Amino acid sequence: YYAPLAYRCFPTLESFASLLSSHGGNQPSSCNYPYPKNVIEPENCAALACATIHGLIRLVFTHFFFNYRNILDTKIPTEPERITFALRQERLWNDWTALNQMLGQTETVVIPTGDKASYRNVSGWKLPVTRQISQEGRRKLCWALEPEYFAYFRFIQRARNLDENDLEDCKKVAARNCPVIDLDSMLRAVANERQS
């Protein structure tokens, strides 16, 4: 019921990106979406796109709702500080193996094979929204995702099972996906926040 309402506003990634604000409107407070998180109101598609990218809507967009900001700021208690670990999708089985060994597993870490190994890989799935996007659309999407990238790097830096090399690998992936984001400044801010 709800998905068609949302896809009426943005049937493609390009149309979704076109509704996002240019650089500067990349905070949840910039969204003019006065509805509860369980309501999809497609009358103002720009407000719906803004609310979606910032995790203000739970229906249909659960991945956006349970984003890194939500997890870091509301799901992980801060007092006392918790030990966190990370499994990155792009290095899932390497991270899984290393983490299990770090936690003391001495026998061989079992990695799924065949269909089970690719279960979480959605790259071949036929999705209702295509992944094609223009350079301008990518810029808008990246700017809107800047707070999420900041939270992602905060999470990566906190993860006990990842080191500076892993952080650098994550930075390379982010730079390839969103070259308009000043990742060096962002990582300095993350490091400063961690030290304070």
C-alpha positions as CSV (number, residue, x, y, z in Angstrom):
1,Y,0.0,0.0,0.0
2,Y,2.7,2.5,1.0
3,A,5.4,1.8,-1.5
4,P,3.3,3.0,-4.6
5,L,2.7,6.3,-2.8
6,A,6.4,6.9,-2.4
7,Y,7.4,5.6,-5.9
8,R,4.8,8.0,-7.3
9,C,7.0,10.8,-6.1
10,F,10.3,9.2,-7.2
11,P,10.2,6.3,-9.5
12,T,13.9,6.6,-10.3
13,L,17.0,7.5,-8.3
14,E,17.4,10.5,-10.6
15,S,14.0,11.8,-9.7
16,F,14.6,11.2,-6.0
17,A,17.9,13.1,-6.2
18,S,16.4,16.0,-8.2
19,L,14.0,16.6,-5.3
20,L,16.8,17.0,-2.7
21,S,18.2,20.4,-1.8
22,S,21.5,21.6,-3.1
23,H,24.4,21.9,-0.8
24,G,23.3,23.4,2.5
25,G,20.0,21.7,3.0
26,N,21.4,18.5,4.2
27,Q,20.1,18.4,7.8
28,P,16.9,16.7,9.0
29,S,15.8,20.1,10.4
30,S,15.7,21.4,6.8
31,C,12.9,19.0,5.9
32,N,9.4,20.5,5.8
33,Y,7.6,17.2,6.6
34,P,5.2,17.6,9.5
35,Y,3.8,14.1,9.4
36,P,4.6,11.2,11.8
37,K,7.3,8.7,10.9
38,N,4.6,6.1,10.0
39,V,2.9,8.3,7.4
40,I,3.8,8.7,3.7
41,E,2.3,11.8,2.3
42,P,3.2,12.2,-1.4
43,E,1.6,15.6,-2.0
44,N,4.9,17.4,-1.4
45,C,7.5,15.2,-3.1
46,A,10.5,17.3,-2.1
47,A,9.5,17.2,1.6
48,L,9.0,13.4,1.3
49,A,12.4,13.0,-0.4
50,C,14.1,15.1,2.3
51,A,12.3,13.2,5.1
52,T,13.2,9.9,3.5
53,I,17.0,10.6,3.1
54,H,17.2,11.8,6.7
55,G,15.5,8.8,8.2
56,L,12.3,10.6,9.3
57,I,10.0,8.0,7.8
58,R,9.9,4.4,8.9
59,L,7.4,2.9,6.5
60,V,8.9,1.5,3.3
61,F,12.2,3.2,4.0
62,T,13.4,1.1,7.0
63,H,17.0,1.2,5.8
64,F,16.9,5.0,5.8
65,F,15.2,5.1,9.2
66,F,17.7,2.8,10.9
67,N,20.6,4.7,9.5
68,Y,24.1,5.1,11.1
69,R,23.0,8.3,12.8
70,N,19.9,6.6,14.3
71,I,22.0,3.6,15.5
72,L,24.9,5.7,16.9
73,D,22.7,8.4,18.5
74,T,19.8,6.4,19.9
75,K,20.5,2.6,19.9
76,I,24.0,2.3,21.4
77,P,24.1,3.6,25.0
78,T,26.9,6.1,25.6
79,E,27.4,5.6,29.4
80,P,29.4,3.7,29.9
81,E,30.9,3.7,26.4
82,R,30.2,0.4,24.7
83,I,32.6,-1.7,22.7
84,T,31.5,-1.8,19.1
85,F,32.4,-3.9,16.2
86,A,31.6,-3.4,12.5
87,L,31.0,-5.7,9.6
88,R,31.3,-3.8,6.3
89,Q,29.1,-5.0,3.5
90,E,31.9,-4.7,0.9
91,R,34.2,-6.8,3.0
92,L,31.6,-8.8,4.9
93,W,33.3,-12.2,5.0
94,N,36.8,-10.9,5.6
95,D,35.5,-8.8,8.5
96,W,33.4,-11.7,9.7
97,T,36.4,-14.0,9.8
98,A,38.7,-11.5,11.4
99,L,36.1,-10.6,14.1
100,N,35.4,-14.2,15.0
101,Q,39.2,-14.8,15.3
102,M,39.5,-11.6,17.4
103,L,36.8,-12.9,19.7
104,G,38.8,-16.1,20.3
105,Q,37.5,-18.6,17.7
106,T,40.3,-21.0,17.0
107,E,38.6,-23.4,14.6
108,T,38.0,-22.4,10.9
109,V,35.4,-19.7,10.5
110,V,32.6,-21.0,8.4
111,I,31.7,-18.8,5.4
112,P,28.4,-19.6,3.6
113,T,28.9,-20.9,0.1
114,G,26.7,-21.1,-3.0
115,D,23.4,-19.2,-2.9
116,K,23.8,-18.5,0.8
117,A,27.0,-16.6,0.1
118,S,25.3,-14.1,-2.1
119,Y,22.1,-13.8,-0.1
120,R,22.9,-10.3,1.0
121,N,24.2,-9.1,-2.4
122,V,21.3,-7.3,-4.0
123,S,23.2,-6.0,-7.0
124,G,21.4,-8.3,-9.4
125,W,17.9,-7.8,-8.0
126,K,15.2,-6.1,-10.0
127,L,14.3,-3.1,-7.8
128,P,11.4,-0.7,-8.3
129,V,13.9,2.2,-8.4
130,T,16.7,2.2,-10.9
131,R,20.3,3.1,-10.0
132,Q,21.0,5.3,-12.9
133,I,21.9,8.8,-11.9
134,S,23.4,12.0,-13.5
135,Q,26.4,13.8,-12.2
136,E,24.2,16.6,-10.8
137,G,21.9,14.0,-9.2
138,R,24.9,12.3,-7.6
139,R,26.1,15.6,-6.2
140,K,22.7,16.3,-4.6
141,L,22.5,12.8,-3.2
142,C,26.0,13.0,-1.8
143,W,25.4,16.4,-0.2
144,A,22.2,15.0,1.4
145,L,24.1,12.0,2.6
146,E,27.0,14.0,4.1
147,P,25.6,13.7,7.7
148,E,25.2,10.0,7.2
149,Y,28.8,9.6,5.9
150,F,29.9,11.5,9.0
151,A,28.1,9.0,11.3
152,Y,29.5,6.1,9.2
153,F,33.0,7.2,9.8
154,R,32.3,7.8,13.5
155,F,31.1,4.2,13.6
156,I,34.1,2.8,11.6
157,Q,36.5,4.7,13.9
158,R,34.9,3.3,17.0
159,A,34.8,-0.3,15.8
160,R,37.4,-2.2,17.8
161,N,37.9,-4.7,14.9
162,L,38.9,-2.1,12.4
163,D,42.1,-0.1,12.1
164,E,43.5,2.9,10.3
165,N,44.0,0.8,7.1
166,D,40.3,-0.2,7.2
167,L,39.4,3.5,7.7
168,E,41.5,4.4,4.7
169,D,39.7,1.7,2.6
170,C,36.3,3.0,3.6
171,K,37.5,6.5,2.7
172,K,38.5,5.3,-0.8
173,V,35.1,3.8,-1.3
174,A,33.3,6.9,-0.1
175,A,35.6,9.1,-2.3
176,R,34.7,7.0,-5.4
177,N,31.0,7.2,-4.6
178,C,30.8,10.8,-3.5
179,P,33.8,12.8,-4.6
180,V,32.1,16.1,-3.8
181,I,32.3,15.5,0.0
182,D,35.4,16.8,1.7
183,L,36.4,13.5,3.4
184,D,39.7,14.8,4.7
185,S,37.9,17.5,6.7
186,M,35.2,15.1,7.8
187,L,37.8,12.5,9.1
188,R,39.6,15.2,11.0
189,A,36.3,16.2,12.6
190,V,35.6,12.6,13.4
191,A,39.1,12.2,15.0
192,N,38.7,15.4,17.0
193,E,35.3,14.3,18.2
194,R,36.7,11.0,19.3
195,Q,39.6,12.6,21.2
196,S,37.3,15.0,23.1
